[in-house]
Amino acid sequence: MLGNAMLFLIIAIVAGVLGFSGIAGVASTIAQILFVLFLILFIVSLFTGRRR
């Protein structure tokens, strides 16, 4: 999931440099959503992880 967020971030940067503002905006929004979702799932897994 973090890899997908990085992929969309790279797409957003490339699209922004090339002048495709609509595509850059959508890709950066997707990257932000995936990154926040990754962080939430990571924090939840820290607290509810298996205890040995």
PyMOL Python script that loads the backbone (N, CA, C, O; Angstrom):
from pymol import cmd

cmd.read_pdbstr("""\
ATOM      1  N   MET A   1       0.832  -1.190   0.000  1.00  0.00           N
ATOM      2  CA  MET A   1       0.000   0.000   0.000  1.00  0.00           C
ATOM      3  C   MET A   1       0.874   1.250   0.000  1.00  0.00           C
ATOM      4  O   MET A   1       0.568   2.238  -0.667  1.00  0.00           O
ATOM      5  N   LEU A   2       1.948   1.191   0.747  1.00  0.00           N
ATOM      6  CA  LEU A   2       2.855   2.335   0.756  1.00  0.00           C
ATOM      7  C   LEU A   2       3.505   2.502  -0.614  1.00  0.00           C
ATOM      8  O   LEU A   2       3.777   3.618  -1.056  1.00  0.00           O
ATOM      9  N   GLY A   3       3.748   1.378  -1.272  1.00  0.00           N
ATOM     10  CA  GLY A   3       4.306   1.429  -2.630  1.00  0.00           C
ATOM     11  C   GLY A   3       3.351   2.086  -3.609  1.00  0.00           C
ATOM     12  O   GLY A   3       3.775   2.835  -4.489  1.00  0.00           O
ATOM     13  N   ASN A   4       2.059   1.808  -3.459  1.00  0.00           N
ATOM     14  CA  ASN A   4       1.065   2.452  -4.319  1.00  0.00           C
ATOM     15  C   ASN A   4       1.008   3.955  -4.061  1.00  0.00           C
ATOM     16  O   ASN A   4       0.872   4.744  -4.996  1.00  0.00           O
ATOM     17  N   ALA A   5       1.110   4.343  -2.807  1.00  0.00           N
ATOM     18  CA  ALA A   5       1.102   5.767  -2.481  1.00  0.00           C
ATOM     19  C   ALA A   5       2.304   6.463  -3.106  1.00  0.00           C
ATOM     20  O   ALA A   5       2.178   7.568  -3.634  1.00  0.00           O
ATOM     21  N   MET A   6       3.473   5.819  -3.050  1.00  0.00           N
ATOM     22  CA  MET A   6       4.666   6.403  -3.662  1.00  0.00           C
ATOM     23  C   MET A   6       4.522   6.476  -5.183  1.00  0.00           C
ATOM     24  O   MET A   6       4.956   7.449  -5.801  1.00  0.00           O
ATOM     25  N   LEU A   7       3.911   5.449  -5.789  1.00  0.00           N
ATOM     26  CA  LEU A   7       3.691   5.448  -7.237  1.00  0.00           C
ATOM     27  C   LEU A   7       2.809   6.620  -7.652  1.00  0.00           C
ATOM     28  O   LEU A   7       3.136   7.331  -8.602  1.00  0.00           O
ATOM     29  N   PHE A   8       1.701   6.830  -6.955  1.00  0.00           N
ATOM     30  CA  PHE A   8       0.813   7.939  -7.289  1.00  0.00           C
ATOM     31  C   PHE A   8       1.475   9.284  -7.016  1.00  0.00           C
ATOM     32  O   PHE A   8       1.202  10.258  -7.717  1.00  0.00           O
ATOM     33  N   LEU A   9       2.341   9.351  -6.009  1.00  0.00           N
ATOM     34  CA  LEU A   9       3.071  10.583  -5.745  1.00  0.00           C
ATOM     35  C   LEU A   9       4.009  10.900  -6.910  1.00  0.00           C
ATOM     36  O   LEU A   9       4.101  12.050  -7.339  1.00  0.00           O
ATOM     37  N   ILE A  10       4.697   9.891  -7.417  1.00  0.00           N
ATOM     38  CA  ILE A  10       5.596  10.094  -8.559  1.00  0.00           C
ATOM     39  C   ILE A  10       4.808  10.496  -9.793  1.00  0.00           C
ATOM     40  O   ILE A  10       5.235  11.377 -10.540  1.00  0.00           O
ATOM     41  N   ILE A  11       3.660   9.859 -10.018  1.00  0.00           N
ATOM     42  CA  ILE A  11       2.803  10.229 -11.149  1.00  0.00           C
ATOM     43  C   ILE A  11       2.361  11.680 -11.019  1.00  0.00           C
ATOM     44  O   ILE A  11       2.340  12.415 -12.006  1.00  0.00           O
ATOM     45  N   ALA A  12       2.009  12.093  -9.803  1.00  0.00           N
ATOM     46  CA  ALA A  12       1.564  13.470  -9.583  1.00  0.00           C
ATOM     47  C   ALA A  12       2.692  14.456  -9.858  1.00  0.00           C
ATOM     48  O   ALA A  12       2.462  15.513 -10.446  1.00  0.00           O
ATOM     49  N   ILE A  13       3.898  14.124  -9.441  1.00  0.00           N
ATOM     50  CA  ILE A  13       5.031  15.032  -9.664  1.00  0.00           C
ATOM     51  C   ILE A  13       5.336  15.156 -11.148  1.00  0.00           C
ATOM     52  O   ILE A  13       5.539  16.260 -11.653  1.00  0.00           O
ATOM     53  N   VAL A  14       5.368  14.021 -11.850  1.00  0.00           N
ATOM     54  CA  VAL A  14       5.652  14.042 -13.289  1.00  0.00           C
ATOM     55  C   VAL A  14       4.545  14.788 -14.048  1.00  0.00           C
ATOM     56  O   VAL A  14       4.830  15.586 -14.940  1.00  0.00           O
ATOM     57  N   ALA A  15       3.294  14.526 -13.691  1.00  0.00           N
ATOM     58  CA  ALA A  15       2.191  15.204 -14.361  1.00  0.00           C
ATOM     59  C   ALA A  15       2.214  16.701 -14.073  1.00  0.00           C
ATOM     60  O   ALA A  15       1.892  17.505 -14.948  1.00  0.00           O
ATOM     61  N   GLY A  16       2.591  17.079 -12.864  1.00  0.00           N
ATOM     62  CA  GLY A  16       2.680  18.498 -12.530  1.00  0.00           C
ATOM     63  C   GLY A  16       3.782  19.194 -13.299  1.00  0.00           C
ATOM     64  O   GLY A  16       3.610  20.332 -13.736  1.00  0.00           O
ATOM     65  N   VAL A  17       4.918  18.524 -13.471  1.00  0.00           N
ATOM     66  CA  VAL A  17       6.023  19.100 -14.226  1.00  0.00           C
ATOM     67  C   VAL A  17       5.649  19.262 -15.695  1.00  0.00           C
ATOM     68  O   VAL A  17       6.024  20.247 -16.331  1.00  0.00           O
ATOM     69  N   LEU A  18       4.907  18.291 -16.231  1.00  0.00           N
ATOM     70  CA  LEU A  18       4.527  18.345 -17.640  1.00  0.00           C
ATOM     71  C   LEU A  18       3.318  19.239 -17.900  1.00  0.00           C
ATOM     72  O   LEU A  18       2.971  19.477 -19.056  1.00  0.00           O
ATOM     73  N   GLY A  19       2.679  19.732 -16.860  1.00  0.00           N
ATOM     74  CA  GLY A  19       1.594  20.687 -17.024  1.00  0.00           C
ATOM     75  C   GLY A  19       0.205  20.086 -17.010  1.00  0.00           C
ATOM     76  O   GLY A  19      -0.762  20.776 -17.333  1.00  0.00           O
ATOM     77  N   PHE A  20       0.078  18.828 -16.649  1.00  0.00           N
ATOM     78  CA  PHE A  20      -1.243  18.203 -16.567  1.00  0.00           C
ATOM     79  C   PHE A  20      -1.774  18.383 -15.154  1.00  0.00           C
ATOM     80  O   PHE A  20      -1.667  17.480 -14.324  1.00  0.00           O
ATOM     81  N   SER A  21      -2.341  19.537 -14.884  1.00  0.00           N
ATOM     82  CA  SER A  21      -2.729  19.861 -13.512  1.00  0.00           C
ATOM     83  C   SER A  21      -3.877  19.001 -13.005  1.00  0.00           C
ATOM     84  O   SER A  21      -3.921  18.675 -11.819  1.00  0.00           O
ATOM     85  N   GLY A  22      -4.807  18.626 -13.880  1.00  0.00           N
ATOM     86  CA  GLY A  22      -5.928  17.793 -13.445  1.00  0.00           C
ATOM     87  C   GLY A  22      -5.472  16.418 -13.013  1.00  0.00           C
ATOM     88  O   GLY A  22      -5.891  15.918 -11.969  1.00  0.00           O
ATOM     89  N   ILE A  23      -4.616  15.807 -13.808  1.00  0.00           N
ATOM     90  CA  ILE A  23      -4.095  14.480 -13.479  1.00  0.00           C
ATOM     91  C   ILE A  23      -3.216  14.555 -12.236  1.00  0.00           C
ATOM     92  O   ILE A  23      -3.260  13.664 -11.388  1.00  0.00           O
ATOM     93  N   ALA A  24      -2.424  15.606 -12.126  1.00  0.00           N
ATOM     94  CA  ALA A  24      -1.553  15.764 -10.961  1.00  0.00           C
ATOM     95  C   ALA A  24      -2.371  15.904  -9.686  1.00  0.00           C
ATOM     96  O   ALA A  24      -2.017  15.340  -8.651  1.00  0.00           O
ATOM     97  N   GLY A  25      -3.457  16.650  -9.760  1.00  0.00           N
ATOM     98  CA  GLY A  25      -4.303  16.830  -8.580  1.00  0.00           C
ATOM     99  C   GLY A  25      -4.950  15.533  -8.133  1.00  0.00           C
ATOM    100  O   GLY A  25      -4.993  15.229  -6.941  1.00  0.00           O
ATOM    101  N   VAL A  26      -5.451  14.774  -9.090  1.00  0.00           N
ATOM    102  CA  VAL A  26      -6.089  13.502  -8.758  1.00  0.00           C
ATOM    103  C   VAL A  26      -5.067  12.517  -8.207  1.00  0.00           C
ATOM    104  O   VAL A  26      -5.333  11.839  -7.215  1.00  0.00           O
ATOM    105  N   ALA A  27      -3.901  12.433  -8.840  1.00  0.00           N
ATOM    106  CA  ALA A  27      -2.876  11.490  -8.387  1.00  0.00           C
ATOM    107  C   ALA A  27      -2.359  11.859  -7.003  1.00  0.00           C
ATOM    108  O   ALA A  27      -2.106  10.972  -6.188  1.00  0.00           O
ATOM    109  N   SER A  28      -2.198  13.139  -6.721  1.00  0.00           N
ATOM    110  CA  SER A  28      -1.716  13.535  -5.395  1.00  0.00           C
ATOM    111  C   SER A  28      -2.773  13.275  -4.326  1.00  0.00           C
ATOM    112  O   SER A  28      -2.433  12.927  -3.195  1.00  0.00           O
ATOM    113  N   THR A  29      -4.040  13.439  -4.667  1.00  0.00           N
ATOM    114  CA  THR A  29      -5.106  13.137  -3.719  1.00  0.00           C
ATOM    115  C   THR A  29      -5.136  11.648  -3.397  1.00  0.00           C
ATOM    116  O   THR A  29      -5.283  11.263  -2.237  1.00  0.00           O
ATOM    117  N   ILE A  30      -4.998  10.813  -4.418  1.00  0.00           N
ATOM    118  CA  ILE A  30      -4.963   9.371  -4.197  1.00  0.00           C
ATOM    119  C   ILE A  30      -3.760   8.997  -3.344  1.00  0.00           C
ATOM    120  O   ILE A  30      -3.871   8.162  -2.446  1.00  0.00           O
ATOM    121  N   ALA A  31      -2.611   9.608  -3.620  1.00  0.00           N
ATOM    122  CA  ALA A  31      -1.407   9.315  -2.839  1.00  0.00           C
ATOM    123  C   ALA A  31      -1.597   9.701  -1.374  1.00  0.00           C
ATOM    124  O   ALA A  31      -1.177   8.968  -0.479  1.00  0.00           O
ATOM    125  N   GLN A  32      -2.223  10.841  -1.128  1.00  0.00           N
ATOM    126  CA  GLN A  32      -2.453  11.279   0.246  1.00  0.00           C
ATOM    127  C   GLN A  32      -3.396  10.326   0.973  1.00  0.00           C
ATOM    128  O   GLN A  32      -3.154   9.975   2.128  1.00  0.00           O
ATOM    129  N   ILE A  33      -4.462   9.910   0.308  1.00  0.00           N
ATOM    130  CA  ILE A  33      -5.432   9.002   0.925  1.00  0.00           C
ATOM    131  C   ILE A  33      -4.772   7.662   1.250  1.00  0.00           C
ATOM    132  O   ILE A  33      -4.957   7.128   2.343  1.00  0.00           O
ATOM    133  N   LEU A  34      -4.000   7.118   0.302  1.00  0.00           N
ATOM    134  CA  LEU A  34      -3.338   5.841   0.547  1.00  0.00           C
ATOM    135  C   LEU A  34      -2.312   5.946   1.664  1.00  0.00           C
ATOM    136  O   LEU A  34      -2.168   5.017   2.458  1.00  0.00           O
ATOM    137  N   PHE A  35      -1.596   7.064   1.738  1.00  0.00           N
ATOM    138  CA  PHE A  35      -0.592   7.232   2.787  1.00  0.00           C
ATOM    139  C   PHE A  35      -1.242   7.323   4.156  1.00  0.00           C
ATOM    140  O   PHE A  35      -0.756   6.714   5.108  1.00  0.00           O
ATOM    141  N   VAL A  36      -2.324   8.068   4.273  1.00  0.00           N
ATOM    142  CA  VAL A  36      -3.032   8.174   5.558  1.00  0.00           C
ATOM    143  C   VAL A  36      -3.609   6.817   5.945  1.00  0.00           C
ATOM    144  O   VAL A  36      -3.545   6.430   7.112  1.00  0.00           O
ATOM    145  N   LEU A  37      -4.169   6.092   4.986  1.00  0.00           N
ATOM    146  CA  LEU A  37      -4.705   4.769   5.259  1.00  0.00           C
ATOM    147  C   LEU A  37      -3.599   3.827   5.721  1.00  0.00           C
ATOM    148  O   LEU A  37      -3.801   3.039   6.645  1.00  0.00           O
ATOM    149  N   PHE A  38      -2.429   3.904   5.083  1.00  0.00           N
ATOM    150  CA  PHE A  38      -1.286   3.102   5.505  1.00  0.00           C
ATOM    151  C   PHE A  38      -0.888   3.433   6.939  1.00  0.00           C
ATOM    152  O   PHE A  38      -0.652   2.526   7.737  1.00  0.00           O
ATOM    153  N   LEU A  39      -0.812   4.714   7.278  1.00  0.00           N
ATOM    154  CA  LEU A  39      -0.433   5.103   8.634  1.00  0.00           C
ATOM    155  C   LEU A  39      -1.430   4.604   9.670  1.00  0.00           C
ATOM    156  O   LEU A  39      -1.038   4.126  10.735  1.00  0.00           O
ATOM    157  N   ILE A  40      -2.716   4.714   9.361  1.00  0.00           N
ATOM    158  CA  ILE A  40      -3.745   4.256  10.298  1.00  0.00           C
ATOM    159  C   ILE A  40      -3.633   2.749  10.513  1.00  0.00           C
ATOM    160  O   ILE A  40      -3.678   2.279  11.650  1.00  0.00           O
ATOM    161  N   LEU A  41      -3.486   1.993   9.427  1.00  0.00           N
ATOM    162  CA  LEU A  41      -3.369   0.545   9.552  1.00  0.00           C
ATOM    163  C   LEU A  41      -2.088   0.150  10.281  1.00  0.00           C
ATOM    164  O   LEU A  41      -2.080  -0.825  11.033  1.00  0.00           O
ATOM    165  N   PHE A  42      -1.011   0.894  10.067  1.00  0.00           N
ATOM    166  CA  PHE A  42       0.241   0.611  10.755  1.00  0.00           C
ATOM    167  C   PHE A  42       0.106   0.830  12.257  1.00  0.00           C
ATOM    168  O   PHE A  42       0.562   0.005  13.048  1.00  0.00           O
ATOM    169  N   ILE A  43      -0.513   1.926  12.649  1.00  0.00           N
ATOM    170  CA  ILE A  43      -0.693   2.218  14.075  1.00  0.00           C
ATOM    171  C   ILE A  43      -1.615   1.194  14.722  1.00  0.00           C
ATOM    172  O   ILE A  43      -1.362   0.751  15.843  1.00  0.00           O
ATOM    173  N   VAL A  44      -2.687   0.812  14.024  1.00  0.00           N
ATOM    174  CA  VAL A  44      -3.597  -0.206  14.556  1.00  0.00           C
ATOM    175  C   VAL A  44      -2.868  -1.534  14.715  1.00  0.00           C
ATOM    176  O   VAL A  44      -3.062  -2.231  15.711  1.00  0.00           O
ATOM    177  N   SER A  45      -2.029  -1.890  13.743  1.00  0.00           N
ATOM    178  CA  SER A  45      -1.310  -3.161  13.836  1.00  0.00           C
ATOM    179  C   SER A  45      -0.279  -3.140  14.963  1.00  0.00           C
ATOM    180  O   SER A  45       0.027  -4.185  15.537  1.00  0.00           O
ATOM    181  N   LEU A  46       0.258  -1.969  15.285  1.00  0.00           N
ATOM    182  CA  LEU A  46       1.179  -1.880  16.412  1.00  0.00           C
ATOM    183  C   LEU A  46       0.492  -2.198  17.727  1.00  0.00           C
ATOM    184  O   LEU A  46       1.057  -2.877  18.585  1.00  0.00           O
ATOM    185  N   PHE A  47      -0.727  -1.706  17.880  1.00  0.00           N
ATOM    186  CA  PHE A  47      -1.444  -1.901  19.143  1.00  0.00           C
ATOM    187  C   PHE A  47      -2.126  -3.259  19.219  1.00  0.00           C
ATOM    188  O   PHE A  47      -2.294  -3.795  20.314  1.00  0.00           O
ATOM    189  N   THR A  48      -2.522  -3.828  18.092  1.00  0.00           N
ATOM    190  CA  THR A  48      -3.256  -5.095  18.125  1.00  0.00           C
ATOM    191  C   THR A  48      -2.434  -6.249  17.575  1.00  0.00           C
ATOM    192  O   THR A  48      -2.981  -7.301  17.245  1.00  0.00           O
ATOM    193  N   GLY A  49      -1.123  -6.058  17.474  1.00  0.00           N
ATOM    194  CA  GLY A  49      -0.262  -7.096  16.930  1.00  0.00           C
ATOM    195  C   GLY A  49      -0.190  -8.306  17.849  1.00  0.00           C
ATOM    196  O   GLY A  49      -0.590  -8.260  19.012  1.00  0.00           O
ATOM    197  N   ARG A  50       0.326  -9.373  17.299  1.00  0.00           N
ATOM    198  CA  ARG A  50       0.460 -10.589  18.099  1.00  0.00           C
ATOM    199  C   ARG A  50       1.497 -10.402  19.184  1.00  0.00           C
ATOM    200  O   ARG A  50       2.581  -9.869  18.945  1.00  0.00           O
ATOM    201  N   ARG A  51       1.162 -10.836  20.349  1.00  0.00           N
ATOM    202  CA  ARG A  51       2.075 -10.737  21.481  1.00  0.00           C
ATOM    203  C   ARG A  51       2.647 -12.130  21.744  1.00  0.00           C
ATOM    204  O   ARG A  51       1.914 -13.119  21.769  1.00  0.00           O
ATOM    205  N   ARG A  52       3.953 -12.192  21.937  1.00  0.00           N
ATOM    206  CA  ARG A  52       4.575 -13.496  22.198  1.00  0.00           C
ATOM    207  C   ARG A  52       4.892 -13.655  23.651  1.00  0.00           C
ATOM    208  O   ARG A  52       5.420 -14.690  24.058  1.00  0.00           O
TER     209      ARG A  52
END
""", "prot")
cmd.dss("prot")
cmd.show_as("cartoon", "prot")
cmd.util.cbc("prot")
cmd.orient("prot")
